[in-house]
């Protein structure tokens, strides 16, 4: 190993292990840092006690102060001080309010496309156009066949720029079937009959009509909503209430104490009175 290599290695080791020396002038300038933090805060009382100091580099020290503002639990004020070589005066470089351990932080920012959820769109809100929406595909184009075009355009309403794709229908069917209008909702489990046999059901057209329809019963909680054919509720058109006895107690019997009814009793005649067997007398037989 050459002398140049040894000197380079020694310098590298010194660089890796060297640490900035504590600066006595900057470490003692707590009052300067406190005054700078109070001037930067909205109220001087927002700056609390001194939490400590750390040496960032040569002639560069950061003082930390507790933050007493409401809603900033775990935050602290950081004031960085510096001085020129052989200088005895501390200069304020910057004042920052930084989070510490256990600080309450805002959630990580997300773009609107990832932050938006179903049901967030309100009156006046407009979603941007998505040209590559996987739930849609190009609509029906007339073929020249009158009968085929009539069914596709007039009955199935496919003459639109885009219609539901296979993935869109599958996603919609799964969402509806597993939701509150599916067969596993509490009202469907307790219902006596399914919506498929209800007279208030209007079936949908197309592939979704094999599983879903629209409820039109104003007495049902699902009125105006898409329901599964095996969904159900207590407003079914063909079910009835089970017979129930009256809740009124049975009336007490009425006793008429103001009217007397005379009943004639008949005493049996003496000859009609039967003679007991043990009292019957028998004549003795004549002697021979």
VMD Tcl script that draws the C-alpha trace (Angstrom):
set ca {
  {0.00 0.00 0.00}
  {1.44 3.33 -1.05}
  {1.70 6.40 1.13}
  {-0.94 8.20 -0.94}
  {-3.38 5.33 -0.45}
  {-2.70 5.26 3.30}
  {-3.27 8.97 3.65}
  {-6.53 8.75 1.67}
  {-7.78 5.91 3.84}
  {-6.86 7.77 7.00}
  {-8.65 10.90 5.79}
  {-11.75 8.85 4.92}
  {-11.82 7.28 8.35}
  {-11.45 10.66 10.01}
  {-14.27 12.05 7.88}
  {-16.59 9.18 8.74}
  {-15.94 9.31 12.47}
  {-15.61 13.05 12.94}
  {-18.47 14.89 14.60}
  {-19.09 18.61 14.88}
  {-17.74 20.08 18.09}
  {-20.25 21.60 20.51}
  {-20.39 25.35 20.16}
  {-20.50 26.96 23.58}
  {-21.61 30.35 22.26}
  {-24.58 28.96 20.33}
  {-25.58 26.45 22.99}
  {-25.75 29.23 25.57}
  {-27.87 31.51 23.36}
  {-31.17 30.07 24.63}
  {-32.68 33.52 25.19}
  {-31.92 34.56 21.61}
  {-33.64 31.44 20.25}
  {-36.61 31.88 22.62}
  {-37.16 35.46 21.56}
  {-37.03 34.46 17.87}
  {-39.61 31.70 18.43}
  {-41.97 34.08 20.28}
  {-41.74 36.62 17.48}
  {-42.58 33.99 14.87}
  {-45.50 32.51 16.85}
  {-48.98 34.04 16.71}
  {-48.95 34.54 20.46}
  {-45.86 34.57 22.70}
  {-47.62 32.12 25.00}
  {-47.58 29.53 22.18}
  {-43.90 28.88 22.93}
  {-43.25 26.67 25.93}
  {-40.23 25.46 27.83}
  {-36.81 24.75 26.36}
  {-36.54 21.07 25.39}
  {-32.88 20.94 24.45}
  {-30.37 21.75 21.73}
  {-28.45 19.79 19.12}
  {-25.31 20.61 17.13}
  {-26.07 20.25 13.44}
  {-22.68 21.31 12.10}
  {-19.72 23.50 12.95}
  {-21.06 26.79 14.33}
  {-24.65 25.64 13.67}
  {-26.99 24.73 16.57}
  {-30.77 24.08 16.75}
  {-32.76 24.84 19.91}
  {-36.13 23.15 20.53}
  {-39.04 24.61 22.49}
  {-42.36 23.02 23.40}
  {-45.44 24.11 21.45}
  {-48.43 25.00 23.63}
  {-50.91 25.81 20.87}
  {-54.17 23.87 20.93}
  {-54.29 21.10 18.35}
  {-50.50 20.83 18.06}
  {-49.80 18.11 20.57}
  {-46.35 16.62 20.03}
  {-45.08 19.56 17.93}
  {-42.11 21.78 18.89}
  {-40.52 25.02 17.80}
  {-37.05 24.65 16.27}
  {-34.77 27.71 16.11}
  {-31.48 27.33 14.24}
  {-28.59 29.62 15.26}
  {-25.23 30.22 13.61}
  {-22.16 32.45 14.02}
  {-19.23 33.51 11.89}
  {-15.77 32.08 12.58}
  {-14.29 33.63 15.73}
  {-17.54 35.52 16.22}
  {-19.22 35.79 19.61}
  {-22.72 36.77 18.47}
  {-25.44 34.21 17.62}
  {-27.49 34.86 14.49}
  {-30.96 33.41 13.91}
  {-31.07 31.39 10.66}
  {-34.65 30.07 10.69}
  {-37.61 29.30 12.93}
  {-39.78 26.26 12.19}
  {-42.69 24.43 13.79}
  {-41.90 20.74 13.36}
  {-43.70 17.54 14.42}
  {-42.17 15.30 17.01}
  {-42.91 11.82 18.28}
  {-46.65 11.31 18.72}
  {-47.57 14.49 16.85}
  {-50.96 14.67 15.16}
  {-50.37 14.86 11.40}
  {-52.69 15.29 8.46}
  {-53.18 12.17 6.32}
  {-50.99 11.77 3.28}
  {-52.32 13.71 0.33}
  {-54.11 11.69 -2.33}
  {-55.28 12.82 -5.78}
  {-59.02 13.29 -6.15}
  {-59.33 10.16 -8.31}
  {-58.15 8.02 -5.37}
  {-59.82 10.08 -2.65}
  {-63.33 10.23 -4.14}
  {-65.83 7.62 -2.96}
  {-69.30 6.61 -4.18}
  {-71.91 8.97 -2.79}
  {-69.56 11.96 -2.57}
  {-71.02 13.65 -5.65}
  {-73.57 16.28 -4.65}
  {-75.74 18.79 -6.51}
  {-73.64 20.85 -8.89}
  {-70.63 18.49 -8.79}
  {-69.34 17.19 -12.12}
  {-66.93 14.31 -12.71}
  {-64.34 14.67 -15.49}
  {-64.75 12.61 -18.64}
  {-62.96 9.22 -18.66}
  {-62.29 8.05 -22.18}
  {-60.86 4.69 -21.08}
  {-63.44 3.73 -18.45}
  {-63.32 -0.11 -18.33}
  {-66.98 -0.22 -17.29}
  {-68.10 1.11 -20.68}
  {-67.78 0.07 -24.30}
  {-68.91 1.61 -27.62}
  {-72.65 1.56 -28.19}
  {-74.63 -0.18 -30.92}
  {-74.07 0.83 -34.55}
  {-76.96 0.25 -37.01}
  {-76.38 -2.71 -39.34}
  {-79.11 -2.04 -41.89}
  {-81.29 -4.91 -40.65}
  {-84.55 -3.19 -39.71}
  {-85.71 -5.81 -37.23}
  {-82.33 -6.13 -35.52}
  {-81.84 -2.38 -35.40}
  {-85.33 -1.85 -34.00}
  {-84.75 -4.28 -31.13}
  {-81.32 -2.87 -30.31}
  {-82.27 0.79 -30.57}
  {-85.91 0.97 -29.46}
  {-86.21 -1.92 -27.01}
  {-82.72 -2.24 -25.58}
  {-81.74 1.46 -25.96}
  {-78.24 0.62 -27.15}
  {-77.96 3.52 -29.61}
  {-75.73 5.54 -27.27}
  {-72.11 6.57 -27.59}
  {-71.14 4.09 -24.86}
  {-72.99 1.38 -22.93}
  {-72.14 -0.96 -20.08}
  {-69.41 -3.44 -20.87}
  {-69.32 -7.01 -19.61}
  {-67.08 -5.95 -16.73}
  {-69.41 -3.05 -15.96}
  {-72.46 -5.31 -15.80}
  {-70.66 -7.88 -13.66}
  {-69.44 -5.21 -11.24}
  {-72.90 -3.65 -11.02}
  {-74.63 -6.99 -10.47}
  {-72.23 -7.94 -7.69}
  {-72.62 -4.56 -5.97}
  {-76.42 -4.66 -6.11}
  {-76.74 -8.33 -5.15}
  {-74.43 -7.98 -2.15}
  {-76.02 -4.71 -0.99}
  {-79.10 -3.85 1.04}
  {-81.40 -4.78 -1.86}
  {-79.98 -8.30 -2.14}
  {-81.15 -11.59 -0.65}
  {-79.01 -11.32 2.51}
  {-80.43 -8.07 3.90}
  {-82.43 -8.29 7.17}
  {-85.74 -7.52 5.44}
  {-85.14 -10.21 2.81}
  {-84.24 -12.85 5.39}
  {-87.44 -12.21 7.38}
  {-89.78 -11.85 4.38}
  {-92.24 -14.60 3.50}
  {-91.96 -14.21 -0.28}
  {-89.37 -12.88 -2.70}
  {-89.71 -9.86 -4.97}
  {-89.88 -12.11 -8.04}
  {-93.52 -12.97 -7.28}
  {-94.58 -9.47 -6.22}
  {-96.96 -7.53 -8.44}
  {-95.15 -4.26 -7.74}
  {-91.90 -5.43 -9.38}
  {-90.95 -4.03 -12.81}
  {-88.20 -6.21 -14.35}
  {-85.17 -4.60 -15.95}
  {-84.27 -5.13 -19.60}
  {-81.23 -6.92 -20.85}
  {-78.95 -9.25 -18.92}
  {-79.51 -7.48 -15.59}
  {-83.26 -8.16 -15.89}
  {-82.63 -11.84 -15.23}
  {-81.70 -11.03 -11.64}
  {-83.03 -7.54 -10.85}
  {-86.10 -5.35 -11.08}
  {-87.41 -2.04 -9.76}
  {-89.77 -1.83 -6.77}
  {-92.81 0.42 -7.30}
  {-94.61 -0.10 -3.98}
  {-94.81 3.17 -2.08}
  {-95.29 1.26 1.19}
  {-91.98 -0.52 0.79}
  {-88.66 0.85 2.00}
  {-87.23 -0.15 -1.41}
  {-89.69 1.95 -3.44}
  {-87.92 3.31 -6.53}
  {-84.81 1.16 -5.99}
  {-83.35 -1.75 -7.88}
  {-83.94 -4.99 -5.98}
  {-82.91 -8.58 -6.58}
  {-85.63 -11.02 -7.53}
  {-84.91 -13.01 -4.37}
  {-84.99 -9.91 -2.20}
  {-88.08 -9.38 -0.08}
  {-89.89 -7.17 2.39}
  {-93.14 -7.01 4.35}
  {-95.00 -5.09 1.63}
  {-95.29 -8.03 -0.79}
  {-98.48 -7.91 -2.87}
  {-99.43 -11.55 -2.20}
  {-98.70 -11.96 1.49}
  {-101.06 -11.32 4.37}
  {-100.88 -10.76 8.09}
  {-101.14 -13.91 10.19}
  {-104.40 -14.18 12.21}
  {-103.99 -12.68 15.61}
  {-106.39 -13.04 18.54}
  {-107.89 -9.92 20.00}
  {-105.82 -8.06 22.55}
  {-108.96 -7.09 24.50}
  {-109.57 -9.23 27.65}
  {-112.64 -11.48 27.78}
  {-115.58 -9.75 29.53}
  {-116.70 -10.92 32.97}
  {-120.04 -12.78 33.16}
  {-123.07 -10.58 33.95}
  {-125.15 -11.68 36.96}
  {-128.70 -10.31 37.24}
  {-129.39 -10.01 40.95}
  {-132.66 -8.06 40.57}
  {-134.71 -10.83 38.93}
  {-135.84 -14.06 40.63}
  {-136.89 -17.11 38.72}
  {-139.27 -19.50 40.56}
  {-138.59 -23.17 39.89}
  {-141.21 -25.79 40.99}
  {-139.79 -28.95 42.51}
  {-141.81 -32.26 42.75}
  {-141.52 -34.70 45.72}
  {-141.69 -38.37 44.61}
  {-144.72 -40.42 45.90}
  {-144.33 -43.06 48.63}
  {-145.18 -45.99 46.35}
  {-142.63 -44.88 43.98}
  {-139.99 -45.07 46.66}
  {-137.91 -48.24 46.14}
  {-137.47 -50.63 49.10}
  {-133.96 -51.56 50.00}
  {-133.05 -55.21 49.46}
  {-131.98 -55.82 53.05}
  {-135.40 -54.63 54.40}
  {-137.55 -57.05 52.28}
  {-139.42 -59.73 54.48}
  {-139.87 -63.32 53.30}
  {-142.81 -65.53 54.51}
  {-141.66 -68.81 56.25}
  {-142.55 -72.07 54.44}
  {-145.41 -74.22 56.03}
  {-144.41 -77.30 58.05}
  {-145.08 -80.70 56.46}
}
mol new
graphics top color blue
foreach p $ca { graphics top sphere $p radius 0.5 }
foreach p [lrange $ca 0 end-1] q [lrange $ca 1 end] { graphics top cylinder $p $q radius 0.2 }
display resetview
